[in-house]
Amino acid sequence: MSKVNLFLFAAHHATGNVAAQRFKGLVKYLDADRYRVHVFAREQGAGTIVPSSPAVEVIPLPGHCVGSESSLASSLLSMASAFVRSLPFTVAGSGAAAGGPWLVNALAEADRRCRDRLAAGERCVAIGTYSPIDALIAAASLASRHGLPCIQDFRDGLVFEPLGRPGVAADAARRLIESRVIGAATMVTSVSPALVEDFARRYPGRRVGLLPNGFDPDDFAAPSETDAREAEELLAREIPPGVQLIGHFGRVGASDASASQSLERFVSLMNAIEDSRTKRHVLFVGELTERERHSLERARFGVACVKPVRRGLALQLMKRCDRLLLLTGNRVCCATGKVFEYLASGVPVVCVSGVENAASSILAETGAGQTLVTQGGGESAEALRRMLAAPPVDRRNIGAYSKVAQAGVLDRWIADMVAI
């Protein structure tokens, strides 16, 4: 039986951002006898080395993407390619954009591989994952050029929760580009029910599916002795003995400023419940903005801030906390990547959020934690005290958020598209 080739455009696949590595843990669980996965990532500096497996090859490529790092003029070629899908192939053939847009470099490599695989009688599927929009445009271009099934995956809603430059013109451009890339899609997938419902409403008749983020069981299976030892050493150095340890990992409001407001409310509520009977200490592991550091200066409870650490060490620190803190803002579709690692850690989660959102629904569904909603001023210090004091409850099944289960879902979707 010939293999199915997945041409996955995932610009941030080679970064350390867990949320941006949406398919990193997933594709390795696809059947290697059935699939060959080509991941087109963005090169993260000279000498980027990305581990691959026999079934998954990661190809880091140079070039800029549409976003805050690039000027509008330098992004025009990529955005124009959403409307003229042959454009990046023409530019690649002329050599005019050497060292330029990542989109052109990724499509040049993908086109060569796709032609070879089709000539060998194998089936091919294009997948684009947002953000940035370059990955969606690349998947639409390759699918249109070769008549391939195409999955367009949205980690954030391009229109539902617009990112990037503000303004009427930018919003109109996002809407046009989104409609163009979805026009080439056999299926649209997204991370939360709110986003899936939004796509189904705005694109009636288009096949839409829920593919949440998740955790990779391998990350929790066999911790290294080095990570375990360093976790103990870091806690002994930073945290006084005998306290209730509350851990927060990753960024707070760097992507969603409204999450920083939840941190401010958390500090105020913690100040209100701080007493001599229960000593609490909050450990922040990751980058904080200046505003967030200023908020923590008001704390009348213990606080330790540690710069980002390698992934294995972070997971070991999570497992040694008494509670894990999740801070989300006013985005109803928010299900930040850390929530899934929190699920797998087994530690009870306390979520402070502006609104009920996808993350709070997951915590309630799995029994992994509780949410304190701040919008409307209905939250109370006593409610937070109860959450921090509550004994752990029996958790329900978190299997749906395992990358193993999600690989099975993706496999069934693709099998339906290519008639495996």
Disulfide bonds with the S-S distance in Angstrom:
none
